[in-house]
Amino acid sequence: MGSSALALLLLLISILHAGFTRGHKPTVTVTPVSAVFTGETVNLTCVIESYSDWTYEWYKDYIKLQSDGHYPVNRDTLTIRGAAESDQGQYWCRGLKNEGSTDYSEVVHLSVKASPRSTVTVTPDSAVFTGETVNLTCVIESDHSDWTYEWYTDRNSVKLQSDGHYTVNRDTLTIRGAAESDQGQYWCRGQRSERPNSSQSTSAVNLSLKADFYKDGSLIQNQTGEMSIPTVSKSDEGFYYCETKRGESPHSWISVRALSSSPLVVGVSVGLTVFLLLILLVLLLRHKKKRDQDRNNPVPTRSGEYQLVNFPLQSEPVSDVTYSEVVVKKQQSMDKADIMPESTNVTYSEIRY
């Protein structure tokens, strides 16, 4: 009796379990429904038509998946973020309860395709001269044409926007007046509203503005994008050019001239010159006046006498000229006793010219 009752109980449990699980085979739906592209997000949903409060298990290629950053599980949905080609494979699920579990779902195959590849072409295709215009073109290998293009550079790793220096026209980035600061790596990516939503980012291309610089045929600086002369002198005058793999640039003549003075400097110089000339003129006038005074005034001698100095006139030579020297003596006071009596012994003579 006891053994018969146990057998009957086991049979009843088996029947109840079979009835619980029968008709509870899940199905798996995939979003997006078509082939998945690398980088996209994929959602797989385990659908059980009856009952609720299931716990879900997910499997990929006979391996039970654990919820993590790449495969997060939220109730009945398994999400694959940033799908890669390694996510391609077979997936299935089942539901669990305390009373038992459902059958395994049918297997679904997930196909992951690489996103359209994009490449960058550069014109000119070698080292660029400063000041030139550079065109970078983003080429996407796809049957679709409704792409929006994004451009990036390693200087700031952010999307470049059209401005005066950079211009984005559909698939082409144009750099006008290239400078040494434009050197670096550039890459692009395509975006669209429908699938595939994005292309792969290109491998970065390097934009180089290096060249060799020459003066009068002699190498003066190599492998640089720009050359500067810090202190210009007359010796820097000459023909300059640069050379890259593309060839030689036109020769440019650099002429060195003296720096012209500013109006302020010229005004100060003229003012100083006039001032010095006035001082010189005053000195000359004073000197002339002193000479005239010396001519007209007697010159005192050591004995206290005054002597008139005769200066010859600048005239035609005259014959039969008699010169005389007149000495004017200073009158001295005399006592009456010193007054000489008038001499009676005086001889007069007459001088005729």
VEXDRENRO-320412 format. One line per field, with one value per residue (C-alpha): residue number from 1; residue in three letters; x, y, z. Coordinates in nm, 2 decimals, m for minus. Layout:
num	c(NUM;...)
residu	c(ALA;...)
u	c(X;...)
v	c(Y;...)
w	c(Z;...)
***
This chain:
num	c(1;2;3;4;5;6;7;8;9;10;11;12;13;14;15;16;17;18;19;20;21;22;23;24;25;26;27;28;29;30;31;32;33;34;35;36;37;38;39;40;41;42;43;44;45;46;47;48;49;50;51;52;53;54;55;56;57;58;59;60;61;62;63;64;65;66;67;68;69;70;71;72;73;74;75;76;77;78;79;80;81;82;83;84;85;86;87;88;89;90;91;92;93;94;95;96;97;98;99;100;101;102;103;104;105;106;107;108;109;110;111;112;113;114;115;116;117;118;119;120;121;122;123;124;125;126;127;128;129;130;131;132;133;134;135;136;137;138;139;140;141;142;143;144;145;146;147;148;149;150;151;152;153;154;155;156;157;158;159;160;161;162;163;164;165;166;167;168;169;170;171;172;173;174;175;176;177;178;179;180;181;182;183;184;185;186;187;188;189;190;191;192;193;194;195;196;197;198;199;200;201;202;203;204;205;206;207;208;209;210;211;212;213;214;215;216;217;218;219;220;221;222;223;224;225;226;227;228;229;230;231;232;233;234;235;236;237;238;239;240;241;242;243;244;245;246;247;248;249;250;251;252;253;254;255;256;257;258;259;260;261;262;263;264;265;266;267;268;269;270;271;272;273;274;275;276;277;278;279;280;281;282;283;284;285;286;287;288;289;290;291;292;293;294;295;296;297;298;299;300;301;302;303;304;305;306;307;308;309;310;311;312;313;314;315;316;317;318;319;320;321;322;323;324;325;326;327;328;329;330;331;332;333;334;335;336;337;338;339;340;341;342;343;344;345;346;347;348;349;350;351;352;353)
residu	c(MET;GLY;SER;SER;ALA;LEU;ALA;LEU;LEU;LEU;LEU;LEU;ILE;SER;ILE;LEU;HIS;ALA;GLY;PHE;THR;ARG;GLY;HIS;LYS;PRO;THR;VAL;THR;VAL;THR;PRO;VAL;SER;ALA;VAL;PHE;THR;GLY;GLU;THR;VAL;ASN;LEU;THR;CYS;VAL;ILE;GLU;SER;TYR;SER;ASP;TRP;THR;TYR;GLU;TRP;TYR;LYS;ASP;TYR;ILE;LYS;LEU;GLN;SER;ASP;GLY;HIS;TYR;PRO;VAL;ASN;ARG;ASP;THR;LEU;THR;ILE;ARG;GLY;ALA;ALA;GLU;SER;ASP;GLN;GLY;GLN;TYR;TRP;CYS;ARG;GLY;LEU;LYS;ASN;GLU;GLY;SER;THR;ASP;TYR;SER;GLU;VAL;VAL;HIS;LEU;SER;VAL;LYS;ALA;SER;PRO;ARG;SER;THR;VAL;THR;VAL;THR;PRO;ASP;SER;ALA;VAL;PHE;THR;GLY;GLU;THR;VAL;ASN;LEU;THR;CYS;VAL;ILE;GLU;SER;ASP;HIS;SER;ASP;TRP;THR;TYR;GLU;TRP;TYR;THR;ASP;ARG;ASN;SER;VAL;LYS;LEU;GLN;SER;ASP;GLY;HIS;TYR;THR;VAL;ASN;ARG;ASP;THR;LEU;THR;ILE;ARG;GLY;ALA;ALA;GLU;SER;ASP;GLN;GLY;GLN;TYR;TRP;CYS;ARG;GLY;GLN;ARG;SER;GLU;ARG;PRO;ASN;SER;SER;GLN;SER;THR;SER;ALA;VAL;ASN;LEU;SER;LEU;LYS;ALA;ASP;PHE;TYR;LYS;ASP;GLY;SER;LEU;ILE;GLN;ASN;GLN;THR;GLY;GLU;MET;SER;ILE;PRO;THR;VAL;SER;LYS;SER;ASP;GLU;GLY;PHE;TYR;TYR;CYS;GLU;THR;LYS;ARG;GLY;GLU;SER;PRO;HIS;SER;TRP;ILE;SER;VAL;ARG;ALA;LEU;SER;SER;SER;PRO;LEU;VAL;VAL;GLY;VAL;SER;VAL;GLY;LEU;THR;VAL;PHE;LEU;LEU;LEU;ILE;LEU;LEU;VAL;LEU;LEU;LEU;ARG;HIS;LYS;LYS;LYS;ARG;ASP;GLN;ASP;ARG;ASN;ASN;PRO;VAL;PRO;THR;ARG;SER;GLY;GLU;TYR;GLN;LEU;VAL;ASN;PHE;PRO;LEU;GLN;SER;GLU;PRO;VAL;SER;ASP;VAL;THR;TYR;SER;GLU;VAL;VAL;VAL;LYS;LYS;GLN;GLN;SER;MET;ASP;LYS;ALA;ASP;ILE;MET;PRO;GLU;SER;THR;ASN;VAL;THR;TYR;SER;GLU;ILE;ARG;TYR)
u	c(0.00;0.27;0.48;0.17;0.07;0.43;0.42;0.08;0.21;0.51;0.29;0.06;0.35;0.48;0.14;0.10;0.45;0.39;0.06;0.24;0.52;0.30;0.22;0.48;0.75;0.89;0.97;1.25;1.20;1.50;1.51;1.62;1.47;1.72;2.10;2.27;2.56;2.86;2.81;2.44;2.23;2.03;1.74;1.63;1.30;1.19;0.81;0.60;0.23;0.08;0.14;0.38;0.65;0.90;1.27;1.45;1.76;1.96;2.20;2.44;2.60;2.52;2.67;2.45;2.49;2.53;2.40;2.69;2.79;2.78;2.48;2.25;1.92;1.61;1.32;1.24;1.49;1.86;2.04;2.36;2.52;2.77;2.73;3.05;3.11;3.19;2.83;2.71;2.57;2.27;2.06;1.77;1.59;1.36;1.14;1.18;0.93;0.92;0.68;0.92;1.05;0.94;1.09;1.38;1.28;1.36;1.70;1.74;2.05;2.20;2.40;2.63;2.77;3.05;2.93;3.02;3.38;3.50;3.83;3.99;4.16;4.38;4.44;4.73;4.84;5.18;5.33;5.14;5.28;5.17;4.90;4.77;4.41;4.37;4.07;4.00;3.72;3.53;3.45;3.20;3.17;2.79;2.50;2.33;2.39;2.20;2.50;2.58;2.95;3.14;3.50;3.74;4.10;4.35;4.40;4.07;3.89;3.57;3.36;3.49;3.24;3.23;3.39;3.62;3.91;3.73;3.45;3.24;3.06;2.89;3.17;3.46;3.65;3.84;4.12;4.19;4.53;4.69;4.92;5.16;4.90;4.68;4.92;4.79;4.56;4.21;3.93;3.56;3.24;2.90;2.56;2.21;1.86;1.80;2.00;2.29;2.29;2.66;2.97;3.29;3.53;3.82;4.18;4.33;4.53;4.82;4.84;5.20;5.32;5.70;5.94;6.30;6.38;6.66;6.82;7.01;7.03;7.16;6.97;6.90;6.62;6.48;6.17;5.96;5.63;5.73;6.05;6.10;6.39;6.40;6.63;6.63;6.95;7.08;7.25;6.91;6.83;6.80;6.59;6.40;6.21;6.10;6.10;5.88;5.82;5.58;5.86;5.99;5.80;5.84;6.14;6.06;6.30;6.32;6.45;6.57;6.55;6.62;6.32;6.17;6.15;5.81;5.68;5.75;6.12;6.15;6.00;6.23;6.53;6.44;6.37;6.71;6.88;6.71;6.79;7.16;7.17;7.02;7.28;7.56;7.42;7.41;7.77;7.88;7.70;7.85;8.20;8.15;8.03;8.33;8.57;8.41;8.45;8.81;8.87;8.72;8.86;9.22;9.42;9.59;9.97;10.16;10.27;9.91;9.92;9.66;9.77;9.55;9.60;9.57;9.43;9.51;9.21;9.13;9.17;9.37;9.74;9.84;10.19;10.36;10.17;10.33;10.22;10.26;10.21;10.03;10.08;9.83;9.97;9.76;9.76;9.91;9.85;10.15;10.22;10.28;10.64;10.67;10.55;10.83;10.88;10.81;11.12;11.22;11.44;11.17;11.19;10.88;10.86;10.60;10.52;10.37;10.20)
v	c(0.00;0.24;0.16;0.18;0.52;0.66;0.54;0.70;1.03;1.03;0.96;1.25;1.49;1.38;1.44;1.78;1.89;1.77;1.97;2.28;2.28;2.17;2.47;2.70;2.69;3.05;3.22;3.47;3.80;4.01;4.39;4.49;4.21;4.22;4.18;4.37;4.61;4.64;4.91;4.88;4.79;4.46;4.35;3.98;3.92;3.59;3.57;3.32;3.34;3.24;3.31;3.58;3.64;3.43;3.43;3.41;3.23;3.31;3.09;3.16;2.87;2.63;2.87;3.04;3.41;3.62;3.98;4.22;4.55;4.39;4.16;4.33;4.13;4.33;4.09;3.92;4.11;4.05;4.36;4.36;4.70;4.79;4.47;4.32;4.04;3.81;3.85;3.66;3.31;3.11;3.23;3.08;3.12;2.95;3.06;2.95;2.93;2.75;2.50;2.42;2.56;2.60;2.42;2.59;2.82;2.77;2.88;3.21;3.30;3.65;3.78;4.07;4.25;4.51;4.86;5.03;5.12;5.47;5.60;5.94;6.08;6.39;6.64;6.71;6.36;6.46;6.72;7.05;7.39;7.65;7.88;7.61;7.47;7.11;6.89;6.57;6.35;6.09;5.78;5.53;5.18;5.15;5.14;5.42;5.78;5.97;6.00;6.29;6.33;6.40;6.51;6.48;6.57;6.45;6.81;6.81;6.48;6.67;6.71;6.99;7.26;7.47;7.81;8.04;7.80;7.47;7.41;7.09;7.04;6.70;6.44;6.70;6.89;7.19;7.36;7.71;7.87;7.56;7.65;7.44;7.42;7.22;6.93;6.61;6.31;6.34;6.09;6.08;5.89;5.87;5.89;5.83;5.81;5.46;5.14;5.12;5.43;5.47;5.39;5.28;5.55;5.57;5.50;5.84;6.00;6.23;6.58;6.70;7.05;6.97;7.10;7.19;7.56;7.71;8.05;8.12;7.74;7.65;7.45;7.66;7.46;7.12;6.92;7.20;7.36;7.72;7.92;8.25;8.49;8.64;8.94;9.05;9.21;9.30;8.96;8.79;8.94;8.68;8.42;8.18;7.86;7.53;7.18;6.87;6.54;6.72;6.94;7.29;7.60;7.92;8.13;8.44;8.74;8.90;9.26;9.41;9.79;10.02;10.09;10.43;10.68;10.77;11.13;11.18;11.09;11.30;11.60;11.57;11.54;11.85;12.05;11.96;12.05;12.40;12.46;12.38;12.60;12.89;12.85;12.85;13.16;13.35;13.25;13.38;13.71;13.76;13.68;13.93;14.20;14.15;14.18;14.51;14.65;14.55;14.74;15.06;15.08;15.15;14.88;14.96;14.89;14.78;15.14;15.25;15.42;15.38;15.29;15.32;15.03;15.11;14.84;14.88;14.93;14.67;14.89;14.93;14.97;15.34;15.47;15.75;15.68;15.79;15.61;15.76;15.62;15.84;15.77;15.92;15.94;15.96;16.30;16.32;16.58;16.80;17.05;17.41;17.36;17.09;17.31;17.38;17.73;17.80;17.75;18.01;17.76;17.60;17.51;17.46;17.28;17.22;16.88;16.86;16.55)
w	c(0.00;0.09;m0.22;m0.44;m0.30;m0.36;m0.72;m0.77;m0.63;m0.85;m1.15;m1.05;m1.02;m1.36;m1.52;m1.35;m1.46;m1.81;m1.82;m1.68;m1.93;m2.23;m2.44;m2.27;m2.53;m2.57;m2.90;m2.96;m3.15;m3.27;m3.32;m3.58;m3.78;m4.06;m4.06;m3.78;m3.85;m3.63;m3.37;m3.35;m3.05;m3.08;m2.86;m2.83;m2.65;m2.50;m2.54;m2.33;m2.41;m2.07;m1.71;m1.59;m1.34;m1.53;m1.47;m1.80;m1.91;m2.23;m2.42;m2.70;m2.88;m2.58;m2.33;m2.07;m2.08;m1.77;m1.75;m1.78;m1.95;m2.30;m2.24;m2.00;m1.93;m1.83;m1.75;m2.09;m2.30;m2.38;m2.51;m2.71;m2.71;m2.98;m3.17;m3.30;m3.55;m3.26;m3.14;m3.45;m3.36;m3.23;m2.94;m2.75;m2.41;m2.16;m1.87;m1.50;m1.21;m0.88;m1.03;m1.31;m1.64;m2.00;m2.29;m2.47;m2.74;m3.10;m3.20;m3.38;m3.58;m3.54;m3.83;m3.78;m4.07;m4.08;m4.11;m4.44;m4.45;m4.51;m4.63;m4.67;m4.98;m4.96;m5.24;m5.29;m5.19;m5.05;m4.82;m4.85;m4.88;m4.63;m4.77;m5.01;m5.02;m4.91;m4.98;m4.78;m4.92;m4.72;m4.94;m4.79;m4.95;m4.96;m5.19;m5.00;m5.09;m4.81;m4.58;m4.35;m4.30;m3.98;m3.96;m3.67;m3.60;m3.33;m3.20;m3.01;m3.11;m3.17;m3.48;m3.70;m3.80;m4.11;m4.05;m4.24;m4.22;m4.25;m4.49;m4.50;m4.83;m4.83;m4.84;m4.86;m4.59;m4.73;m4.54;m4.69;m4.64;m4.47;m4.18;m3.98;m3.70;m3.94;m3.94;m3.78;m3.82;m3.98;m4.01;m4.10;m4.04;m4.21;m4.04;m4.18;m4.05;m4.17;m4.13;m4.15;m3.93;m3.92;m4.12;m3.96;m3.87;m4.11;m4.03;m3.96;m4.24;m4.16;m4.31;m4.33;m4.41;m4.40;m4.66;m4.71;m4.74;m4.96;m5.00;m5.32;m5.39;m5.04;m4.78;m4.48;m4.29;m4.35;m4.25;m4.12;m4.23;m4.18;m4.16;m3.98;m3.97;m3.62;m3.69;m4.05;m4.19;m4.53;m4.56;m4.56;m4.90;m5.17;m5.35;m5.13;m5.21;m5.06;m5.18;m5.11;m5.28;m5.51;m5.64;m5.60;m5.51;m5.72;m5.62;m5.42;m5.39;m5.05;m5.04;m4.72;m4.68;m4.39;m4.17;m4.26;m3.98;m3.83;m3.86;m3.49;m3.53;m3.84;m3.66;m3.37;m3.60;m3.79;m3.47;m3.33;m3.65;m3.67;m3.30;m3.35;m3.66;m3.46;m3.19;m3.45;m3.61;m3.28;m3.20;m3.55;m3.50;m3.16;m3.29;m3.58;m3.34;m3.12;m3.41;m3.52;m3.17;m3.16;m3.49;m3.37;m3.01;m2.92;m2.77;m2.44;m2.42;m2.12;m2.03;m2.01;m2.35;m2.61;m2.96;m3.26;m3.49;m3.86;m4.08;m4.45;m4.67;m4.93;m5.23;m5.54;m5.47;m5.47;m5.53;m5.34;m5.01;m4.69;m4.37;m4.03;m3.68;m3.44;m3.07;m2.83;m2.48;m2.18;m2.03;m1.69;m1.43;m1.35;m1.08;m1.15;m1.05;m1.31;m1.59;m1.82;m1.92;m2.27;m2.46;m2.70;m2.87;m3.09;m3.45;m3.67;m3.99;m4.25;m4.39;m4.73;m4.88)
***
